[in-house]
Amino acid sequence: VSKTNSRQAIEELESYVRRDLNKVAQRRMAVLRPIKLTLTNWPEGQVEYFELMNNPENPDDGTRKVAFTGELFIESEDFAEVPPPKFFRLSLGREVRLRGAYFVTATDLVTDDQGNVVEVLATYDPASKGGNSPDGRKVKSTIHWVCRPYAVPVNVALYDRLFTTTVPGDATGEPLDDLNPDSRELLNVCLAEAALAETEPGEVVQFERLGYFAADPQQELFFHRTVGLRDEWAAIQKRQR
């Protein structure tokens, strides 16, 4: 074992954490910054249930039932009123897949007094049940969702780098000078599928497309993000080759 002081990239640690959690964490859908999605051609009062895998890496973990109606929530960042280049998620006239459910096409939107989009109106394709279309057409994006009547409210803490520099205090000699004041963000308007309410204290689950989150040991329905899904260490290694 080397006795020489050295530094290791935090991205490498995160890569190992991500790799380990991917094998054991059950999947759940949660929306951190929700925007309403209403399916205008959905039959009134109809409720369907989809069997979604708890962990594709471990089929023995089984499945769970997720309710689906015409009233949903999606991530606000998954809709763009004026989509930028290479944005393949939902926008007016564009079709996307709702994870494990249906293809939907945005047709209109509702804004508040400040012009902010608060609701997206869309139609769904009944023939695409399960997330595939019998005519073979493809969509470029799959987004997650939460069913409004069955959603559970959750609080979420997001964590960024504790320091703003790679070597804290390198410029001033005082590491605390480089503390990141925005290293923790609390979100209290989040919504999740009903199965998340069964999470045990301390258990880690994957919020699909968002990262790995640990249930607070004391506070019910409060989740702390351990690490995101994007493997930055793999990108660093690729650049160094």
Backbone bond lengths (Angstrom), bond angles and torsions (degrees), N, CA, C in turn:
res aa  C-N    CA-C-N  psi(-1)  N-CA   C-N-CA  omega(-1)  CA-C   N-CA-C  phi
1 V - - - 1.457 - - 1.523 109.67 -
2 S 1.327 115.94 126.52 1.462 120.14 -179.81 1.524 111.00 -69.05
3 K 1.343 115.84 138.42 1.461 121.24 176.87 1.523 111.75 -99.06
4 T 1.332 115.95 4.66 1.457 121.02 179.73 1.528 110.00 -80.11
5 N 1.340 116.06 134.10 1.461 119.45 176.18 1.521 110.36 -62.92
6 S 1.287 117.08 135.47 1.468 120.99 179.57 1.523 109.31 -147.98
7 R 1.323 114.73 165.00 1.462 120.89 177.81 1.518 109.16 -120.37
8 Q 1.310 114.92 143.76 1.454 120.44 178.57 1.524 108.42 -120.33
9 A 1.309 116.20 139.04 1.468 120.42 -178.98 1.527 110.30 -64.01
10 I 1.326 116.26 131.89 1.460 120.92 179.13 1.524 110.67 -61.38
11 E 1.341 116.52 -28.66 1.459 120.17 179.92 1.528 111.54 -63.30
12 E 1.349 116.74 -30.49 1.465 119.13 178.27 1.528 110.84 -68.44
13 L 1.331 116.45 -44.37 1.465 120.16 176.46 1.525 110.62 -59.07
14 E 1.319 116.26 -45.05 1.460 120.11 -179.35 1.523 111.28 -61.67
15 S 1.320 116.51 -35.41 1.458 120.61 179.67 1.523 111.27 -62.77
16 Y 1.329 116.64 -42.42 1.466 120.55 178.55 1.530 111.14 -68.23
17 V 1.329 116.55 -40.50 1.465 120.52 178.10 1.525 109.98 -61.55
18 R 1.314 115.71 -44.57 1.466 121.56 -178.67 1.533 110.40 -62.80
19 R 1.317 115.39 -43.16 1.464 120.37 -178.75 1.536 110.99 -62.74
20 D 1.326 116.11 -40.25 1.461 120.27 -179.34 1.529 111.37 -70.48
21 L 1.325 116.35 -45.79 1.462 119.88 -177.34 1.523 112.33 -67.51
22 N 1.324 116.99 -29.42 1.458 120.47 179.92 1.524 111.41 -59.16
23 K 1.328 116.22 -30.82 1.465 120.64 -177.50 1.527 112.68 -77.94
24 V 1.327 116.73 -29.07 1.471 119.26 -169.45 1.526 114.73 -115.92
25 A 1.320 118.10 -20.34 1.469 120.39 -173.99 1.526 111.43 -78.91
26 Q 1.327 116.30 128.85 1.450 119.91 174.57 1.528 110.04 -75.10
27 R 1.334 115.52 148.84 1.459 121.58 -177.24 1.529 110.56 -90.32
28 R 1.321 113.92 139.48 1.451 121.09 174.73 1.531 108.30 -142.41
29 M 1.327 116.86 154.21 1.464 120.12 176.69 1.524 109.48 -102.44
30 A 1.317 114.93 131.34 1.464 121.58 177.73 1.518 108.47 -142.22
31 V 1.313 116.02 146.75 1.463 122.34 179.57 1.520 107.37 -117.04
32 L 1.333 116.15 117.42 1.461 120.43 -174.15 1.523 112.77 -83.33
33 R 1.321 116.33 -37.54 1.472 121.52 178.98 1.527 107.06 -127.26
34 P 1.331 116.56 83.17 1.464 120.49 -167.71 1.523 115.07 -75.12
35 I 1.315 113.20 146.85 1.459 122.34 169.23 1.529 106.07 -134.26
36 K 1.316 116.63 140.64 1.464 120.45 -174.18 1.525 111.01 -74.85
37 L 1.325 116.01 138.55 1.458 123.17 174.30 1.524 107.50 -123.31
38 T 1.329 116.49 117.46 1.463 121.90 -177.66 1.521 109.73 -112.70
39 L 1.326 116.78 125.83 1.461 122.26 178.21 1.525 108.09 -91.57
40 T 1.316 116.14 107.04 1.465 121.02 -170.85 1.525 113.08 -72.26
41 N 1.334 118.25 -19.96 1.467 120.06 179.57 1.529 112.30 -104.32
42 W 1.322 116.66 14.10 1.464 120.01 177.86 1.532 109.34 -77.14
43 P 1.338 118.53 134.26 1.474 120.49 179.98 1.531 111.43 -60.38
44 E 1.314 116.30 130.26 1.465 121.07 -176.94 1.530 111.08 -60.30
45 G 1.322 115.91 131.13 1.457 121.53 177.32 1.515 115.24 81.57
46 Q 1.317 118.13 -3.96 1.470 120.66 -177.47 1.528 111.13 -79.30
47 V 1.327 116.24 135.81 1.462 122.74 175.60 1.522 108.23 -126.74
48 E 1.322 116.61 129.47 1.458 121.33 174.73 1.524 108.58 -117.58
49 Y 1.328 115.11 161.90 1.462 120.33 178.39 1.523 109.12 -129.34
50 F 1.320 115.02 135.32 1.456 120.79 177.83 1.522 109.53 -112.60
51 E 1.330 115.44 138.65 1.460 121.40 175.37 1.529 107.76 -89.72
52 L 1.318 116.40 111.07 1.460 121.40 -179.64 1.522 109.67 -112.62
53 M 1.313 116.02 143.71 1.461 120.90 -177.79 1.526 110.46 -68.52
54 N 1.328 115.68 140.02 1.459 119.91 175.75 1.522 111.61 -73.22
55 N 1.335 116.58 -35.76 1.464 120.39 177.82 1.520 109.18 -157.15
56 P 1.342 118.24 107.37 1.461 120.88 179.71 1.529 113.00 -59.42
57 E 1.349 117.24 -22.47 1.461 120.75 179.09 1.530 111.49 -77.16
58 N 1.315 117.06 -16.04 1.465 121.16 -177.40 1.526 109.40 -142.71
59 P 1.332 117.64 86.95 1.467 120.80 -178.03 1.527 113.62 -57.00
60 D 1.336 117.43 -23.72 1.466 120.20 179.62 1.531 112.38 -65.30
61 D 1.326 117.30 -16.39 1.468 120.54 177.46 1.523 112.29 -72.40
62 G 1.333 116.33 -9.65 1.456 120.21 174.47 1.516 114.56 75.84
63 T 1.323 115.14 -157.45 1.465 121.79 -176.44 1.530 109.34 -131.39
64 R 1.340 114.38 170.43 1.467 119.60 172.72 1.523 107.33 -135.96
65 K 1.335 116.01 155.81 1.456 121.49 178.10 1.522 109.71 -89.75
66 V 1.334 115.74 131.61 1.462 121.13 178.95 1.529 108.54 -121.72
67 A 1.320 116.36 123.42 1.466 121.40 -178.56 1.526 110.76 -72.12
68 F 1.343 115.06 148.86 1.468 121.65 -179.87 1.522 108.48 -141.09
69 T 1.331 116.00 129.36 1.467 121.99 175.05 1.528 108.28 -135.87
70 G 1.323 115.89 -172.05 1.460 120.10 178.57 1.509 114.05 -81.97
71 E 1.339 117.14 -0.84 1.461 121.61 177.94 1.527 109.02 -115.36
72 L 1.306 115.82 112.59 1.459 121.59 -173.53 1.519 110.56 -130.99
73 F 1.330 114.59 170.65 1.459 121.63 168.73 1.523 108.04 -127.39
74 I 1.330 115.97 142.00 1.456 122.06 173.42 1.524 107.95 -128.83
75 E 1.331 116.36 170.26 1.461 120.28 175.90 1.528 109.36 -68.08
76 S 1.312 116.80 135.64 1.462 119.92 179.53 1.524 111.34 -59.55
77 E 1.336 117.28 -31.96 1.466 119.67 -179.16 1.532 112.22 -76.18
78 D 1.329 117.62 -6.38 1.461 120.48 176.76 1.522 112.36 -88.64
79 F 1.338 117.27 3.25 1.461 121.29 173.88 1.517 109.10 -127.67
80 A 1.322 115.85 136.48 1.464 121.32 176.78 1.519 109.06 -130.35
81 E 1.330 115.18 122.96 1.464 119.48 177.77 1.522 110.08 -65.55
82 V 1.326 115.95 -41.46 1.467 122.32 173.81 1.524 106.39 -122.75
83 P 1.320 118.70 93.81 1.464 120.74 -173.30 1.524 112.58 -68.23
84 P 1.335 117.51 133.55 1.461 121.03 175.82 1.527 110.04 -75.23
85 P 1.328 117.85 169.90 1.467 120.15 177.19 1.529 111.30 -56.28
86 K 1.321 116.25 141.41 1.467 124.48 177.93 1.528 113.31 66.95
87 F 1.315 117.02 18.19 1.466 121.24 172.60 1.522 106.92 -90.99
88 F 1.326 117.29 114.07 1.461 121.12 -174.58 1.528 113.16 -111.70
89 R 1.323 116.39 7.02 1.459 118.99 178.44 1.531 109.90 -84.45
90 L 1.298 117.86 -157.85 1.462 120.66 -168.83 1.525 112.60 -76.39
91 S 1.324 115.40 134.53 1.464 123.25 171.03 1.525 106.49 -154.07
92 L 1.321 116.80 169.10 1.463 120.07 -175.62 1.524 111.28 -57.84
93 G 1.326 115.87 127.90 1.450 121.35 179.87 1.513 114.50 83.97
94 R 1.307 117.56 -2.92 1.467 120.77 -176.84 1.529 110.64 -104.61
95 E 1.330 114.85 144.89 1.459 122.16 -179.22 1.525 110.62 -105.95
96 V 1.333 116.54 136.23 1.463 122.16 175.04 1.527 108.57 -134.24
97 R 1.311 114.76 168.86 1.462 120.63 175.79 1.524 109.34 -99.12
98 L 1.319 117.04 131.83 1.455 121.40 168.90 1.524 107.05 -87.00
99 R 1.303 116.48 125.72 1.463 122.55 -172.48 1.536 112.73 -44.53
100 G 1.349 115.18 116.39 1.455 120.96 175.46 1.507 115.97 70.18
101 A 1.345 117.89 7.80 1.465 119.69 -171.88 1.533 112.17 -122.40
102 Y 1.336 117.18 -94.41 1.460 121.97 -174.03 1.522 111.30 -138.50
103 F 1.338 114.47 163.89 1.459 121.15 165.44 1.533 107.42 -80.09
104 V 1.325 116.54 137.53 1.464 120.32 175.99 1.528 109.25 -132.19
105 T 1.335 115.45 150.36 1.460 122.12 178.51 1.522 109.15 -125.03
106 A 1.324 117.01 125.77 1.467 121.51 179.18 1.524 109.65 -72.78
107 T 1.328 115.98 132.12 1.462 120.59 -177.09 1.526 113.57 -117.68
108 D 1.331 117.33 -25.58 1.463 120.43 -177.44 1.521 108.49 -162.54
109 L 1.328 116.44 173.86 1.457 120.37 179.39 1.523 110.30 -144.33
110 V 1.320 114.90 161.93 1.462 122.72 177.74 1.520 107.34 -123.73
111 T 1.335 116.72 134.05 1.460 120.95 -179.71 1.527 110.28 -119.10
112 D 1.339 115.27 160.43 1.462 119.93 175.38 1.528 109.84 -89.70
113 D 1.324 117.19 -171.97 1.465 121.64 -176.79 1.524 112.58 -64.36
114 Q 1.332 116.35 -22.62 1.463 120.37 179.65 1.528 112.63 -93.06
115 G 1.320 116.52 1.83 1.454 120.15 179.17 1.517 114.41 87.22
116 N 1.336 117.32 6.49 1.459 120.32 178.87 1.530 110.30 -79.94
117 V 1.314 116.12 137.92 1.462 120.46 178.54 1.528 109.34 -71.29
118 V 1.331 116.83 123.42 1.465 121.14 -179.58 1.527 112.11 -115.42
119 E 1.322 116.09 -13.30 1.464 119.25 179.75 1.520 109.27 -154.95
120 V 1.322 115.39 139.94 1.458 122.14 175.50 1.525 107.55 -113.80
121 L 1.328 116.17 129.87 1.459 121.52 175.78 1.520 108.32 -97.88
122 A 1.324 115.95 139.02 1.458 119.58 -175.42 1.520 109.99 -150.42
123 T 1.318 115.21 165.97 1.461 121.48 171.76 1.521 108.16 -116.75
124 Y 1.324 116.06 151.97 1.463 119.81 177.73 1.520 109.61 -114.26
125 D 1.327 116.25 155.14 1.458 121.77 177.97 1.528 108.40 -99.44
126 P 1.337 118.54 107.19 1.466 120.71 -177.95 1.523 113.37 -58.42
127 A 1.336 116.85 -26.63 1.464 120.24 -178.44 1.524 112.70 -74.76
128 S 1.328 116.86 -11.00 1.468 120.17 -175.97 1.528 112.08 -97.18
129 K 1.310 117.60 19.82 1.468 121.46 -177.13 1.522 111.22 -54.76
130 G 1.317 115.50 133.40 1.456 121.19 -176.60 1.514 113.08 92.21
131 G 1.339 116.02 -7.18 1.458 119.67 175.64 1.509 115.15 97.27
132 N 1.338 117.28 13.50 1.461 121.05 177.66 1.519 109.75 -131.83
133 S 1.325 115.74 145.98 1.457 120.33 -178.55 1.524 110.20 -103.81
134 P 1.332 118.69 130.82 1.467 120.86 -179.33 1.517 113.77 -64.50
135 D 1.333 117.53 -22.35 1.466 118.66 179.05 1.525 112.28 -84.51
136 G 1.326 117.01 0.07 1.458 120.87 174.39 1.512 115.65 82.69
137 R 1.326 118.76 3.92 1.457 118.89 -179.42 1.536 110.53 -70.05
138 K 1.308 115.07 150.35 1.459 121.51 -175.86 1.529 110.31 -109.78
139 V 1.316 114.99 151.93 1.462 121.01 170.14 1.521 107.19 -120.08
140 K 1.325 115.82 153.52 1.460 120.04 -173.97 1.518 113.87 -91.89
141 S 1.330 117.02 -4.52 1.461 117.75 -176.37 1.522 111.09 -148.66
142 T 1.328 114.60 144.51 1.460 122.74 172.72 1.521 107.76 -120.48
143 I 1.313 117.19 127.44 1.460 120.50 -179.39 1.530 109.47 -120.45
144 H 1.325 115.87 156.59 1.462 119.77 178.73 1.525 109.75 -92.17
145 W 1.304 115.97 170.08 1.461 121.64 -171.97 1.529 109.50 -156.94
146 V 1.323 114.99 166.54 1.463 122.13 174.14 1.522 107.21 -137.25
147 C 1.322 116.75 137.64 1.461 121.97 -179.57 1.527 109.56 -81.10
148 R 1.327 117.40 119.43 1.465 121.51 -171.89 1.534 114.27 -56.15
149 P 1.348 120.27 -49.48 1.474 118.43 -175.81 1.529 113.87 -65.68
150 Y 1.334 117.39 -19.63 1.466 120.41 -175.70 1.529 112.50 -114.18
151 A 1.308 117.10 7.88 1.469 120.57 -176.93 1.523 111.11 -74.20
152 V 1.333 115.27 149.27 1.468 120.64 174.61 1.532 108.07 -113.23
153 P 1.333 118.10 136.26 1.469 120.72 178.43 1.526 110.42 -75.86
154 V 1.313 116.53 136.86 1.464 121.35 178.56 1.526 109.62 -135.23
155 N 1.322 115.64 154.91 1.458 122.34 172.69 1.520 108.43 -105.08
156 V 1.317 115.66 143.40 1.461 120.60 -175.02 1.522 110.09 -134.72
157 A 1.319 115.79 139.02 1.464 122.05 173.17 1.522 108.45 -112.99
158 L 1.329 115.98 124.15 1.462 122.39 176.55 1.521 108.56 -104.07
159 Y 1.339 115.79 137.24 1.462 120.15 -177.37 1.517 110.43 -119.26
160 D 1.325 115.15 134.23 1.460 122.36 175.14 1.520 107.37 -110.77
161 R 1.319 117.98 -172.12 1.457 121.78 179.02 1.529 110.20 -60.50
162 L 1.339 116.50 137.47 1.461 121.24 -179.22 1.527 111.20 -69.06
163 F 1.340 116.06 -30.92 1.462 120.89 179.92 1.522 110.11 -118.77
164 T 1.316 115.70 155.08 1.468 120.86 -178.28 1.519 112.51 -89.01
165 T 1.335 118.02 -7.70 1.460 122.00 -179.82 1.522 109.67 -124.84
166 T 1.330 115.44 159.15 1.465 120.47 178.55 1.518 111.48 -67.43
167 V 1.340 116.30 -37.73 1.467 121.79 179.00 1.530 107.50 -117.88
168 P 1.326 118.91 94.01 1.470 121.19 -177.83 1.527 112.19 -57.69
169 G 1.328 115.44 130.57 1.460 120.89 178.46 1.507 114.87 81.32
170 D 1.315 118.23 4.72 1.466 120.52 -177.13 1.526 111.61 -62.36
171 A 1.323 117.25 -34.07 1.465 120.30 -177.38 1.523 112.56 -85.52
172 T 1.332 117.40 -36.08 1.470 120.30 -173.05 1.523 113.80 -112.16
173 G 1.317 116.88 -12.84 1.456 119.94 -176.42 1.515 113.16 85.52
174 E 1.315 117.59 -2.36 1.462 122.22 -179.51 1.532 109.47 -122.35
175 P 1.338 117.99 104.82 1.466 120.64 -177.71 1.526 113.85 -55.49
176 L 1.342 116.97 -34.00 1.464 119.00 -177.56 1.525 112.85 -66.06
177 D 1.344 116.84 -17.47 1.463 119.69 176.71 1.526 111.43 -64.83
178 D 1.324 116.22 -21.94 1.460 120.58 -175.26 1.528 113.13 -105.26
179 L 1.321 116.75 16.72 1.462 119.09 175.83 1.529 110.91 -62.36
180 N 1.298 116.16 139.38 1.462 121.71 178.74 1.533 108.99 -87.67
181 P 1.335 118.89 111.13 1.474 120.57 -178.61 1.521 113.14 -67.49
182 D 1.333 116.46 -15.35 1.461 120.12 -178.88 1.525 111.75 -109.47
183 S 1.324 116.98 28.04 1.465 119.96 -176.06 1.529 112.98 -73.27
184 R 1.316 117.66 -15.09 1.471 121.24 179.81 1.523 109.82 -132.33
185 E 1.322 115.38 127.45 1.465 121.46 178.48 1.524 108.81 -123.99
186 L 1.316 116.24 126.39 1.459 121.14 179.41 1.524 110.28 -100.85
187 L 1.319 116.37 130.89 1.459 122.52 178.55 1.526 108.28 -119.43
188 N 1.324 116.88 126.23 1.466 119.57 -176.20 1.522 113.62 -123.82
189 V 1.327 116.73 19.08 1.466 119.96 176.46 1.526 110.18 -121.24
190 C 1.323 116.68 25.46 1.459 121.29 -176.16 1.532 110.55 -81.43
191 L 1.328 114.91 154.50 1.463 121.38 179.21 1.520 108.97 -134.16
192 A 1.334 116.05 147.27 1.458 119.87 -176.78 1.519 110.84 -141.72
193 E 1.326 115.50 162.71 1.456 119.87 175.37 1.526 109.58 -65.11
194 A 1.323 115.81 156.08 1.465 121.20 -171.75 1.523 113.25 -60.26
195 A 1.332 118.19 -31.76 1.465 121.13 -176.77 1.523 112.70 -62.09
196 L 1.326 117.56 -21.93 1.464 119.66 -178.91 1.525 111.26 -65.81
197 A 1.323 117.13 -24.38 1.464 120.84 179.67 1.525 112.02 -66.00
198 E 1.336 117.33 -15.83 1.461 121.54 -179.58 1.527 112.46 -90.18
199 T 1.322 117.74 0.73 1.462 121.50 -178.43 1.525 110.90 -65.39
200 E 1.334 115.88 135.37 1.462 121.09 179.60 1.526 110.63 -79.89
201 P 1.344 118.31 150.43 1.471 120.66 175.76 1.528 110.76 -55.09
202 G 1.330 116.21 131.69 1.452 121.38 -179.78 1.515 114.91 85.00
203 E 1.319 117.88 -12.37 1.462 121.18 -179.86 1.525 110.30 -69.93
204 V 1.336 115.52 143.37 1.465 121.14 178.15 1.521 109.00 -105.29
205 V 1.314 116.43 130.66 1.458 122.36 176.38 1.526 108.64 -125.89
206 Q 1.318 114.61 159.07 1.468 119.01 173.93 1.519 108.84 -97.52
207 F 1.342 116.06 119.50 1.456 119.72 167.88 1.526 105.81 -79.16
208 E 1.314 116.71 116.28 1.463 120.19 -172.48 1.526 111.53 -56.14
209 R 1.334 114.29 129.90 1.459 125.26 179.13 1.532 113.13 72.97
210 L 1.341 118.17 0.93 1.464 119.86 -173.94 1.522 114.09 -119.29
211 G 1.315 118.39 -33.04 1.458 119.39 -178.95 1.515 112.37 140.03
212 Y 1.337 114.47 -171.31 1.460 121.52 -179.75 1.527 109.27 -103.88
213 F 1.323 115.66 132.55 1.461 121.54 -173.73 1.525 109.94 -129.89
214 A 1.336 115.52 135.29 1.460 121.37 178.87 1.523 110.08 -101.82
215 A 1.333 115.80 134.14 1.463 120.79 177.78 1.525 109.62 -71.99
216 D 1.316 116.13 131.97 1.456 121.02 179.61 1.536 110.08 -59.11
217 P 1.342 117.81 136.75 1.476 120.05 -177.32 1.522 114.32 -68.15
218 Q 1.337 118.06 -21.97 1.466 120.19 -178.85 1.527 113.76 -113.21
219 Q 1.323 116.43 -42.70 1.462 119.95 -172.88 1.521 111.01 -91.58
220 E 1.305 116.41 124.52 1.457 121.05 -177.21 1.527 111.23 -70.72
221 L 1.340 114.96 139.62 1.462 123.02 177.76 1.530 112.05 56.13
222 F 1.323 115.45 41.44 1.464 122.54 173.66 1.521 106.71 -125.85
223 F 1.337 116.37 123.06 1.457 121.24 -172.46 1.526 111.08 -123.49
224 H 1.337 115.07 139.17 1.458 122.44 -179.71 1.533 108.76 -110.91
225 R 1.324 116.56 127.47 1.464 118.10 178.55 1.521 110.28 -73.56
226 T 1.327 115.51 122.19 1.456 121.97 178.06 1.518 110.51 -81.58
227 V 1.319 116.40 -47.72 1.463 121.75 -179.06 1.523 108.20 -161.97
228 G 1.340 116.11 149.98 1.454 120.55 176.97 1.516 111.44 -78.23
229 L 1.322 117.10 -179.63 1.459 121.40 -178.17 1.519 113.15 -87.21
230 R 1.310 117.48 -24.39 1.460 120.35 -175.53 1.523 111.00 -74.48
231 D 1.326 116.70 125.33 1.464 121.89 -178.55 1.525 109.68 -88.12
232 E 1.337 115.92 90.97 1.461 120.93 -178.70 1.523 111.74 -70.46
233 W 1.334 117.44 -28.04 1.466 120.29 -179.72 1.523 110.99 -65.38
234 A 1.328 116.99 -38.62 1.458 120.26 177.77 1.523 110.59 -61.91
235 A 1.332 116.67 -38.89 1.467 120.64 178.53 1.525 110.90 -67.11
236 I 1.343 116.96 -39.40 1.466 120.76 178.27 1.521 110.35 -63.00
237 Q 1.321 117.08 -45.61 1.463 120.82 179.46 1.525 111.22 -61.42
238 K 1.329 116.21 -39.95 1.458 120.18 -179.77 1.516 110.99 -63.48
239 R 1.346 117.44 -39.96 1.467 120.78 179.62 1.530 111.64 -67.68
240 Q 1.333 116.95 -28.35 1.457 120.81 -176.64 1.520 113.06 -82.10
241 R 1.326 117.10 -12.83 1.471 119.76 -179.57 1.529 110.94 -72.19
